[in-house]
Every structure is written in structure tokens, then in C-alpha cells.
């Protein structure tokens, strides 16, 4: 069975031959042959490039979570190779906190002093947040605070503190970092719970005063 492009050549030659001279027929036949040959070559090259891209794309998708620590130097080197491509397509996701051995998650707790009463306390994000997708977005905000440089980190924490203080109608607030370590299988089998107090570790981050006096004191402290 002749190839499709050969059939096209024959059809064109037959139609042209009815109204063209032999020289014109040869000219058209030669150019048509060159065109079909070039098209075939480009098709093969295109399939080759597409195959190479698919192989690299699959590699890039799998290397991001695979290179999350702890990981071997080989996986880390592979991650660096695919990093520009993954960043351009927003594929550099690390899902190490899901499985197989998730680490501690990060929350932010806040405390507001109240005269004559127990301090108002809260945690960000809170499990009561609905819908669940909104909770997940808040969780990412708390989890990624420490991905910034030191100055940006301070500014982000200050913005969080101001937001929580305004929500409670207060000028003073203290915030802390809370690391929650998942309960082990042994603990759960022994009757433990996912929210056991001993699985939480609290680290104070600082106190903030957004009153007029507090702002003046902060300005004076920066001037020295």
C-alpha cells in the first residue's frame, strides 16, 4: 500500500498533467516531492522533541516531592536541574507533609491581655474555619511564614498580630509559633489522640503594642 503523501503526489500530477506542459509537470513534481520529504522529516523531528519533553516533564513532576528532605544528594541534584522548569510552570510542590512520614505542622497562636479577666487566646488557623479549602489556605499562610527572609518574616508576623488585635479591639497582643507533631501509630494504639497537649510545642515570637504610646516607644527604640 503506497504512502498517503505518494497518493497526493500522483493525484496532483494527474490533475496538473491535463493542462500543463511536460516541463511544468516536472517542476511541480520536483517541488512537491521536496515538500513532502521535508514534511516527513519535520514530523519525525517533532515526534522526537515531543517524546523528550514528555520524559523530562514526568521527571520534573516526580522530582519535586521526591527531593523533599530527608533526601539523597542525587535527588537534590535532580531537583536543581528541574527547578527553573518547575518554577515557570508552578510545579515545584513538595507534599512531604502528607506522606509517608509527615513532619510537624506550624500554627500561630495569639494572646491578648485583659484587665481583671483571663487573657483572650486564639489560634490561626482554627479547626472551626469552613469551608475546608479556606482552612487549608490559612494553614499555608501560617506554614510559610518562615520561608521568607528575616525582615519580611518580621513584617508578616507584625501584620498578623495587627489583624488579630483589631479583630479583638485591642492594641496589645503577643503571638507564638506552635509546632504540632503528628501522633505516632504506637501512641494512637495506646489510646492517644491527635490533639493531645504534649504533641504541641509553643515558642513565643514577641509582643506587639499598636497604641499611640507603643508606636512612639518603637520609634524611639529604632533611633538609638
N, C-alpha and C positions, 0 to 999 in steps of 0.2 A: 504493500500500500504506500503510495507516494506521500511525501510530507505535505502538510497544508500549504506551506509557502511555495512549494513547487506547483501545486494546483493553481494558486493565484497567478504565478508567472505564466503558466500555459493559457489561462483564461484571458489575461491581459494581452498576451501576444496574439492570441487568436482574434480578439476584438480589434486590436490595433492593425493587424495584418490586412484587414479588409480595406483599409483606407490609407495606409502608409506605404512608402517605398521600402525596398529591402534594407537600404542604409538606415532609414529611420527605425525600422524594426530592430536592427542590430543595436543601434544606440539605446533604444528604450529597454531592450532585453538586458544589455550590459549594466545599465544603471539600476534596473530593478533587481538584478542578481546581487549587485553590490549592496543595495539597501537591505535586502532580505538577509544577506550574510552578516551585515553589521548588526541588524536587529537580533539575530540569533546569538551573536557574541555578547551583546549587551544583556540579553536575557540571562545567559549563563553567569555573567559577572554579577548581575543583580541578585540572582538567587544565592550566589556565594556570599555577597555582602550581607544580605538579609539573614542568612544562616549564622554568620559570625556575630551579627548584632544580637540575635536571639540567645545564643550561647552566653555572650557577655551579660545580657540583661538578666538572665536567670542567675548567673553568678553574682551579680550586684545585689539582687533581691535577697539572696540567701546569706551573703557575707555580712550584712549589717547586723542582724540578730546573732549570728554565729560568733562575731568578733567582740560581743559584749563581755567584759571581764567577769570571771577569770577566763582568759582565752590564751591560746598558744601564740607565740611570735609569728608563726606562719599565717594564722587567721588575721592578726593585726596588720600584717603587711598587705594581705589581700584587701582588707578594709580600706587602707590608704590608697590603693590602686583604683578602687571603685568610688572613692569619696567624691570627686568632682561630678561624676555622672549621677550619683545618688542625690547629691545636694541640688543639682539642676532640676531633677525630676521629683524632688522631695520624697526620696525612697530610703533615706538614712534613718530608719526607725529601729530602735532596739527594744525588743519585747522581753528582755531578760527578767523583768519583774513579774511576768506571768508564769514562766516555767523554764526549766524543770526545777530550779532552785531559787525562787524569788527572794530578793533581799528585803530590807526594811523599807517601809513606805514613810513619807515625810508629811507631817501635818503642821499647822501653825496654830498655836493656842494663844489666847489673849485674856488679860485680866484687868479690870477697871476698879480702882478703889472707890468705896462709897462710905461716907462718914456715918458711923453708928450702925452700919449694916455689913453683911458679908459682901465681899467683892463680887462683882458680876464677872462671870467667866464664860468663855465660848471657845469653839474650835473650828478651824477652817481647813478643809470643808467639813460640813456636818452631815451625818448619815441621813438626816431628815430632808435633805435637799432633793427635790423632784423637779423635772424628770431625771432619770439616772444619767442621761447624757450630760446634763448640766453639772451634776456632781463630778463626773469624770473630767470635765473641763476645769472645774475649780481645783480638782486634785492635781492636774497637770500644772496649774499655776503655782500651787504650793510646792510641788515636787521639783520644779525647775528654777526656783529662786537662786539656788547655789550653782547654777550653770553660768551665771554672769560673772564679770569681773567684780572686784571688791567694792568699787564706788557705785556701780549700778546695783549691786546687791543691797547696799545700804539705802539707796533711793527707793528701791522696790519695797523693802521692808517698812520704810517710813510711810510710803503710800498706803500699804496695807493697814498700818497702825492708824493712820488718819481716817481711813474708811471705817474701821471698826469703832473708833472713838466717836465719829459723827453719828453712826447708827445708834449709839447708846447715849448720845447727848452729853458726852464727857470731853474734857480737854486732856486728861491724863490717862495713859494706858501703858501696859507692859506686855510684850509679846515673847513667846518662846517657841523653839523648834521642838517638835515631838516626833521621835522616831518610833514607829510601830513595827516590831519584829513579828512575822507570822508564827503562829503556834506550830510546833512540830507534831508529827504524827504520834509520837510517844506521849506528848502532853495531852493531845486530844483523846487518845485511848485511855489515859488515866483519869479522864473526867474534866480536862481543862476546857476553856472557852477561847474563842477567837479574840475576845476583848478583855482578857484577864489583865488587871492593872500592871502586873510585872512584865508584860510584853511591851509596855510603853516606857520610853526614856525621854525625860524632859530636859531641855537645855535652854536657859534664859538667853535672850538675844538683846534685850535692852528695854529701857523705859523711855517714853516719849511724852513731852508736855507741849501741847499745841495752844496753850493760853498765851495771852499777850506777854505776860511776865516770862513764861517759858521761852518764847521766841527771843526776847531781849537777852535773857541769860545765855541762850545758844549763840547769839551774835557776839556777845562779849567773850565767850569762850573761844570762838574762832579768831578773834582779833589778837589773842595772845600767842 
